[in-house]
Amino acid sequence: MSRFKFSVGPWNVHEGADSYGPATRSTISFEEKVKKFSELGFSAVQFHDDDAVPNMNDLSEEEIKEEARKVKTILDKYNMAAEFVAPRLWMDPHTIDGGFMSTSKEDREFAMWRAYRSIDIARELGCDKIVLWLAREGTLCAETKSPVWATKKLIEAIDKMLDYDATIKILIEPKPNEPIDRSICGTMGHVMGVSAATKDPSRVGGLLESAHAILAGLDPSHEIGFGLAMGKLWGVHLNDQNGIKFDQDKSFGVENLRQAFNQVKVLLENNYGANGEYVGLDVKAMRTTTDEDSYKHLENSLNMVYALEEKAARFDYEYQKKCVMSRDFEGLEMYVMELLMGLK
């Protein structure tokens, strides 16, 4: 049995469309997804604001809350929690130049409106976490905005969110690029710096996605470890990535097995989840996947975590200590590979 509680977003079961081709699978209703998530062993659902309240730009604040309460009824029906709500700023015409860092004052105000409504939705869903994936918060043309000004605008926006709700927590999910060219907040180190500059650093932390760390040329387990060391790792999204390409969101462990092992290992070693944190998946099915197999990538990713938990539980720390004392790093490396290959 896993030591973790797991979460997943409805976007992880999708129609298969991408930047280069149309949909390949049928649409599945939100309630049907939640029912299946519960059956697979997930405990919570991740939300963008408009996952919970579609067409929210056309609704009043009270109408938005009312729609969110309907979603809460569905979650309760299947004994599922809401992990977080993330304002989806990167899909709106107002945010083609970013949201919080837009060069347009009107568009920055729109971004704040969506952030406040995300907090309202989170409260109706019964959760206290807001995730900021700063998708377009950076530059497409380097000279369009000062990185100093842009960073200060991000801090200012977070401070306004902290003022809006006295108990909400803000989790920044860093990514170095895509869909913009240069991110303002690309790594967990950046997240820690931004957190320290806000008016209440105790309520601003990070969410680390495996693929985003790989895109920055970093090891996900080290980014996870950095966040844990600072007491600021409040969420993880496990997936995988074939090198520094576009963000692939592959099933966990299918490309970088040893990296995946070390992510699970560092989470277990540091008792991640003891404060209610979830292990989230952010994985996408291949476009070749059939309707019948729409959830197989989620099952595969969960099974990879379970298997690597078992490997980590059998890790021989005494042998590790012996190898470290004698500086037999070659021996330790081979031990890890034999463990992963089932030879130990």
N, C-alpha and C positions, 0 to 999 in steps of 0.2 A: 504493500500500500504506500502511496506517495506521501511524503512529508509536506508537500505543497498543496495549496489551493490554486486552481487554474481559472483564467478568464480568457475571453475571446470576443472579438468584435464581429458584428453582422456582415461587415465588408469582407471578411475572410471566406465567406461562402458567396460567390459572385458568378456573374454570367460569362466571364472569360474574355471580355473585351479588353484590348490594350491600345497603346498608341499606334499600333500598326495593323490592327484588324478588329472586326466586329465581334459581337457576342457569339459564344459557341454553346451556351447552356441556357436552360430555362430559368426564369426568375422564381425564387422561393420566398414565400411570405415571411415577414419578421417573426410572427408567432411560431410558425413551423420551424424556423431556425432556432429560436429559444428552446422549444421543446426538444429538438435534437441535441442541442448543446448540453442540456441537462442530462439526457440519456447517455451522452458520451463521457460524462464525469466532470464537466465544467461547473464552477460555482458562481461565476459572475459574468456579466456582459459589459464590454467596453462600448462607449457611445461617442460619436460626434453629436453635436447639438442637433443637426438635422436628421440624424438617424432616429432620434427620439421624436422630433417635431419637424416633419417635412414642411416645406413652404413657410418656414417660420418668419421670413421677412415680410410676409403678408398678414401676419397675425399680431394682435395686441399682446401686451405683456401677460394679461390675465388669460387670454386664449392659449398662449404658449404653455403656461402652467397647467391649464386644463388638459391639453393634449399630453403633456408629460405624465399627468396622473393616470391617464389611460394606459400608458406604457408600463407604469409601475404595477398596475393590475395584472398585466401579462406576466411580468417578472414574478410576482407573488404566486401566480397560478402554478408556475413550474419551480417554485422554491429557489429562484435565482436572485442574486444581488446585482446592483449596478456598481462597477468599479470606479469609473470616472466619466466625465463629459469633456469633450475637446471641441472648442469652437472651430468649425471648418471654414477658415478664412481664405484658403487658397483657391476655392472654386467659384468665388463670387466676382462679378464684374467690378465691384468696388475695390478689389484687392489685387489687381493685376501688377501693382508695384509694391506689394506687401500690404499688411494691415497696420500693425502697430508702428511700423517704420515707413509707411507710405509717405511720399512727398506731398500728398494731398491732405490737408487738415480735415476735409469732409470725410475722406476715406478712413482716416485714423479714428474719427468719431464713430463711424460705422463699425469698425473693428471692436471698439470698446462696447458698443451696443450689443454685439454678438457675444462678447465675453461676459457681460452682465447677464444676458439671457441664459448663457451656458451655466452660470452659477445658479440661476433660478431653477433651471431644469435639473441640475444635480441635486438640489435640495428636495425637489419633488420626487426624485428617484431614490432618495435616501442615501446619497453618497456625499463625501466632502472633498473630493479631489477633482481638480481641473487640470487637464493636460494641454500643454502648449507645444504642438508640433509646428515649428516656425518655418513652414514650408517655403514661403516667398519672402521671408524676412532676411533680406540681404540685397545683393545687387545683380542685375543682368549686365549693366554697363558700370564699370567700377567707379567712374567719376560722377555718377548721378547723385550720390549721397555720401557724406562723411561717415566713416565707421564709428567715429566718436559720437556724433549726433545720433546715429541709428541705435547704438547701444544704450545711450541715455533715454531714448524714446521707449525702448523695451522695458527698461527699469521703471520708467514713469508709468507705463501701462500696467505692469505688475503691481505697483504700489496702489493704483486705483482699484484693482481687483481686491487687494487685501483690505482696502478701506470699505469696499462694498459689502463684504461679508467677513465678520470678525473671526470665523473659525475655518474658512475654506483654506485648503492647501493647494499650492500651485506646483505642478510637476512639469519641468521643461524636458522635452524629448529632443536631444540634439541630433543634428545631421549636417554633414559638411557641405552638401550641395544637392542639387536636383529637388525641385524644378528650377531653382535659381542657380546662378553660376558660383556665387560666393556667399556662404552663410555668415551671419554675424555671430551665431552661437553654435559652433559645430561639434563640440566635444563635451564630455562630462567636466573637464576642467573649466571650460567657458561657463557651464551651468553653475559651477560652484562660485565663480567670480561674480556672476550676475546675482546669485542668491545673496552673497555677502553685501552687495550694494543696495539691496532693497530695504524697506523700512522695518521688515520683520523676517529676517533670514530663517527663523525657526519654522516658517510656514512655506518656504520655497525650497524645493529639492529637485530631484531628477528622475527620469525614466530612461533606461538604457535599452536600445534595440540592437541586437547582435549585428544585423546587416549594416546599420549606420556606422558602427565602430569600424567594421571592415572597410567601408567606403572611405573612412578617414585614414586608412592604412594602419589601424590600431587593432590590438587583440581585445575582443569583447570581454574576456574574463578580467583583463586589467582595468578596463573602464568600469566594469561592475565592482571590482575590488576597490577602485578609487572612490566610487560613490559610497560603498559600504564603510570604508575607513573614515569618511566624513560624516557618517550617520545620515546620509542624504539620498540613499537609494530607496525610493518609495514605490518603484515599479520596474519591471523588466518586460521586454517583448523578445521572446526567443524565436529566431528563425535562422536562415543561412543565406550565404551570398557567394557566388562564384567570382571572386576577385573584385577589382575596382571598376565595376561597370555601372549600369543603371541599377536602381534598387529592385532586387529580384524577389525578396520575401519567400525564399525557398523553404521547404519543410526543414525543421530543426535537425541539424546534424548530417544532412545528406551530402554536403560538400566538405565540411571541415570537422571531422569527427573528434579529433583531439581537442580542438578549440571548444567544441560543444561539451565535451567531458569536463573541461576545466571551468566552464561557466556553471555547470551543475555543481561541481565540487566546491567552488568558492561560495556559492549560495548556501550549500549545506553546512560548510565549515563555519559560516558566520550567522547561522540560525535565521536566515532570511525567511520572512513570513511570520515570525514570532509576534509582530505587531499588527498582524492582519493583512500584510501585503500579499498580493497575488503574483503568481507566475503567469504572465500573459503570453499568448501566441499571436504573432502577426505574420501569418503564412498564407500564401495564395496557391490555389490549384493551378496546374498547368492548363493551357488552353485546350490541350488534347483530352482532358478529363471529361468523361461522360456525365450525364445527369445522375446516373445511378451511383457514381463515385464522388459526388460533390463534396462529401465530408471526409474522404479518405486521407487527404493531406493533414487534416486535423488529427485523425486517429493515429497516423504515422508519427506525427510530431509528439503527441502525448506518449506513445509507446517508446519513442527515443528517450524522452525525459525519464520514464520509468526505468528503462534499461540502464541508462547512465547513472541514475541514483543507485542502482544495485552495484554497479562497478565502483562508484565512489565509496559505498559502504564497505567494500572489500579492499580498498586501498590500504596498503601496508605502510603505515607511518613510521614504524620502527625501521623497516628497510630503507625508507626514504631518509631517515635520520642518519643511518649508517652510511649511505651513499654520499650524503652531504658532508659528513665529517671527514670522509676519505677523498672527497671531491671526485667521486666516481659518477660523474654526471652522465657518462655514456651508459653505465649500468642502469641508472635510474630511468633514463629515457627509454631503454629497451624494455624495462619492467612495465612502464606505462603502456607501451605498444602491445606487449604480450597480454596485458590485462584487457585492453580494448579488443584484441583479436580472439579472446577467449582461451588463451594459452595459459592463463594463470587462474 
